[in-house]
Amino acid sequence: MFNPRYFFPIYFSFVYLLAALRLSTQISEFENITHFIVILSIISFILGTLFIKSNNIVYNYNKIYSFTINKKLLHISFIISFLSMSLLSMEYYMTNIPIFNDIEIDRLNVQTSGYVHLLAMSFKPILSIYIAIYFIKKDLNLKKIDLYILFVLIITGTTLLIFSGSRGHIFLVVVVSFLFLILYKNIKIFYILIGSLLLLLLMGYAKYYRDFLFFGDTYVDSLASVWLFEYDYLFFYNTYMSLAMNFNIFDKLVATFYIEDFAYGYYLLLPIISLWPGSQPTLGDWQNEVWSTGFHGALTSTYLGIPYADFGVLGIFLIPFVFGLISMYFYKNMVNRLTFSAIIQYSYWTVLLLFTIYTYPFAKLSSFIFIIIFILFSHIIKTKEKNENIILRKT
């Protein structure tokens, strides 16, 4: 289940074809070169996965594994999470709580300092680990006080992320946790599809509600004027646009580089360059300037935007290839070991793959820092194998 060699090409192709249907007048007809680039990226990803061979190994968790808590690491995570959540609360106090004010503006301006905000958000990768631990608490010998602290931190952290008004924060934490549950419990594909559909609709409605608060009563009429079905199925509009618009922006980006020079690695290296003093322009800043959008945020162009802006077609071949290689590494690590850390690490990476239809997941330094934090604290749960009932099944 969730072998990236199969699920990611199907997922990425499906969303791209959905975008190409142009159910909204806001989606333009894609250029032939865009079709070629997307197909090339999918082929490159598959080639990357082929460099690592894997067998699908199915374990019976109840009979094979026992779990123990690394109490020292757990308590360190409690301290870090408490301090991190306190910093984020301080930021809200010094600025505004975005969800209760002008969400589109305040959610971008809540940072009192880039470094402070990075520390304030460092609980986010740990939060999904907490939820996963709570899912399997019956299999663990947790003290009541630790379980109580865990529960309080989960509720507090989730509330603070909701206050941020960012669907991406909530999506990452929730989906990582539930992917872990799916892989751990071997949940049937039917329930996964139903859950995924409900989640997509919920995320679309969340955007609808957020934009309605920002734009007011005229919002529904404005949607109907660009929606293929006018006032029918408007509940699906935001879900569709969340999936499709980023490919539309990528298509525009490809057309723009007919006349613009490539950046030759600047945007891929920006997480490191951002450590230098001063303000370094992002791809979003460049797009807003060249296209004169007047937009205060970043227009995302899937995970293909940055490699294409840097190296053109060469970047489209190299980056998906590397993503395929890394994906199969995490997958093989999971199916060969099936420890808590291996399962939840692959869950985290899978969510990053899901985000690829939206943006390049490593555009910021914080992305790398959060991954390091996540991998470190994924070892809170130690897994001991009992060497029973191992079933091997070749893919």
Number of C-alpha atoms within 10 A of each C-alpha: 14 13 17 24 20 12 13 21 16 13 14 19 16 12 15 21 13 15 24 17 12 20 17 21 11 13 20 17 13 18 12 9 13 18 14 11 19 18 17 16 22 22 16 22 27 22 18 23 25 15 13 15 10 18 13 17 17 16 20 15 17 8 13 15 19 15 17 14 16 13 13 10 15 18 14 13 20 19 11 16 24 16 16 22 23 14 19 26 16 13 20 20 11 12 15 18 21 21 18 12 14 17 21 18 13 19 20 14 14 19 18 15 12 10 10 14 17 19 18 24 21 21 24 23 24 25 26 27 27 23 23 23 24 17 15 12 13 9 14 14 11 15 8 9 9 14 16 12 12 19 15 12 20 20 12 15 23 18 12 20 20 16 18 22 24 19 15 13 16 20 16 20 23 18 19 27 23 19 22 26 20 18 18 20 11 13 13 11 11 9 11 14 11 11 13 13 12 12 16 19 18 16 19 22 18 17 18 21 13 18 16 14 17 15 11 10 10 9 14 15 12 11 17 17 13 16 20 16 13 16 15 11 11 18 14 16 25 23 20 20 20 17 20 26 25 24 31 25 19 23 23 18 20 23 15 15 13 9 8 12 12 15 16 15 15 19 22 21 15 19 18 13 16 15 11 10 7 8 9 14 12 17 22 17 17 13 19 17 12 11 13 9 12 8 13 12 13 13 20 22 25 22 24 26 25 29 25 25 26 21 19 20 18 11 21 26 24 17 21 24 23 15 19 26 23 18 24 23 18 20 30 21 18 22 20 17 17 23 23 22 24 21 23 28 23 25 26 25 18 22 18 19 22 17 17 17 25 23 21 20 17 16 19 18 16 18 14 14 13 18 15 13 16 23 17 14 20 25 20 23 20 15 18 12 14 12 9 12 12 13 10 12 8 7 9
